[in-house]
């Protein structure tokens, strides 16, 4: 593991070390376990701040025992199950999505899950609706020359 990583973990308060007379870092056994735990958590995609919260629950100054790790495992179970479900969906749906080549936002379950505006048609539905509303609003009397600034249906300010 790079020394810079250990410095970073120390700066974030995730681990501690002591210094020798020659200014070398020395880590206690419980700190080595914490480092391994951090690396495992990061490998499965757990954010560092979430890992830090869990490490804050572990005892200081002693190697966590089986009951400590069981508590950590129980606290992460729901989050890990949700991540596993997302990864399974990605695995199962991604091939079809990329395989079709369209990456269609109106029907792609990966790119646009639970799309409610898609029922109104393709494209940027809110922008299209706003432009339709804008073009339906009549211009003030006198036309664009007397309106400063005048917003036209194309969205420009009338200035060229």
C-alpha positions in Angstrom: 0.0 0.0 0.0 1.4 3.4 -0.9 2.6 5.5 2.0 0.5 8.4 0.7 -2.6 6.3 1.3 -1.6 5.7 4.9 -0.9 9.5 5.4 -4.4 10.2 3.9 -6.1 7.7 6.3 -4.3 9.2 9.2 -5.2 12.8 8.2 -8.8 11.7 8.0 -8.6 10.2 11.5 -9.3 6.7 10.2 -6.1 5.2 11.7 -3.4 6.2 14.1 0.3 5.4 14.3 3.2 6.0 16.6 6.7 7.2 15.5 10.0 5.5 16.3 13.1 7.5 17.2 14.0 7.3 13.5 10.6 8.9 12.7 9.2 5.7 11.1 5.5 5.0 11.5 4.6 1.9 13.5 1.0 0.6 13.5 -0.7 -1.5 16.2 -2.4 -4.7 15.3 -5.9 -3.2 15.6 -4.8 -0.4 13.2 -3.7 -3.0 10.6 -7.1 -4.6 10.9 -8.7 -1.2 10.3 -6.5 -0.7 7.2 -7.6 -4.0 5.9 -11.3 -3.2 6.6 -11.0 0.2 4.8 -9.5 -1.5 1.8 -12.2 -4.1 1.6 -14.9 -1.5 2.1 -13.5 0.6 -0.7 -13.1 -2.4 -3.0 -16.9 -3.1 -2.8 -17.7 0.6 -3.3 -18.5 1.8 0.2 -17.8 5.5 0.5 -15.0 6.5 2.8 -17.2 8.6 5.0 -19.5 5.6 5.6 -16.4 3.5 6.4 -15.3 6.2 8.9 -18.7 6.1 10.6 -18.4 2.3 11.2 -14.8 2.6 12.3 -16.0 5.1 14.9 -18.1 2.4 16.4 -15.2 0.0 16.8 -13.3 -0.1 20.1 -10.0 1.9 20.3 -6.8 0.3 21.5 -7.8 -3.3 20.9 -8.3 -5.6 18.0 -12.0 -5.9 17.3 -13.4 -9.3 18.2 -16.0 -11.4 16.4 -19.0 -9.6 18.1 -17.6 -6.2 17.0 -17.4 -7.4 13.4 -20.9 -9.0 13.6 -22.3 -5.6 14.6 -20.5 -3.9 11.7 -21.8 -6.6 9.3 -25.4 -6.2 10.5 -25.2 -2.4 10.1 -24.1 -2.7 6.5 -26.3 -5.6 5.4 -29.2 -3.5 4.0 -26.8 -1.2 2.1 -24.8 -4.1 0.7 -28.0 -6.0 -0.3 -29.2 -2.8 -2.1 -25.8 -2.5 -3.9 -25.9 -6.2 -4.9 -29.4 -5.7 -6.3 -28.3 -2.7 -8.3 -25.3 -4.6 -9.7 -27.4 -7.6 -10.6 -29.8 -5.3 -12.5 -26.9 -3.6 -14.3 -25.4 -7.0 -15.2 -28.8 -8.3 -16.5 -30.0 -5.1 -18.3 -26.8 -3.6 -19.5 -26.1 -6.1 -22.3 -29.5 -5.5 -23.8 -29.2 -1.8 -23.4 -25.8 -1.5 -25.1 -26.6 -4.4 -27.5 -29.6 -2.5 -29.0 -27.4 0.5 -29.6 -30.0 3.1 -29.1 -29.5 4.0 -25.4 -33.1 5.3 -25.7 -34.1 7.6 -22.9 -37.8 6.9 -23.4 -37.6 3.2 -22.7 -34.2 2.4 -21.2 -34.6 1.0 -17.7 -31.0 1.8 -16.8 -30.7 5.4 -18.1 -34.2 6.5 -17.3 -35.8 4.3 -14.6 -39.3 5.2 -13.5 -39.7 7.9 -16.2 -42.9 9.7 -15.8 -42.5 12.4 -18.5 -41.7 9.7 -21.1 -45.4 9.0 -21.5 -45.7 12.5 -23.0 -43.3 11.7 -25.8 -39.6 11.9 -26.6 -37.3 14.8 -26.0 -36.9 17.4 -23.2 -40.6 17.5 -22.2 -40.4 20.3 -19.7 -38.5 22.5 -22.2 -40.9 21.7 -25.0 -43.9 22.6 -22.8 -42.2 25.8 -21.7 -41.5 26.8 -25.3 -45.1 26.0 -26.4 -46.4 28.2 -23.5 -44.0 30.9 -24.5 -45.1 30.9 -28.1 -48.8 30.9 -27.1 -48.4 34.0 -25.0 -49.1 37.1 -27.2 -46.4 39.8 -27.5 -47.2 43.2 -25.9 -48.9 45.8 -28.2 -46.4 47.5 -30.4 -44.5 44.3 -31.2 -40.9 43.3 -30.3 -39.5 46.8 -31.0 -41.3 48.3 -28.0 -40.5 45.4 -25.7 -37.2 45.5 -23.9 -36.1 42.8 -23.6 -38.5 40.8 -25.8 -38.3 37.0 -25.3 -39.2 35.4 -28.6 -40.4 31.8 -28.9 -36.9 30.8 -29.9 -35.6 31.9 -26.5 -33.5 34.8 -27.7 -33.6 38.2 -26.3 -34.3 40.0 -29.6 -30.7 41.4 -29.7 -28.4 40.2 -32.4 
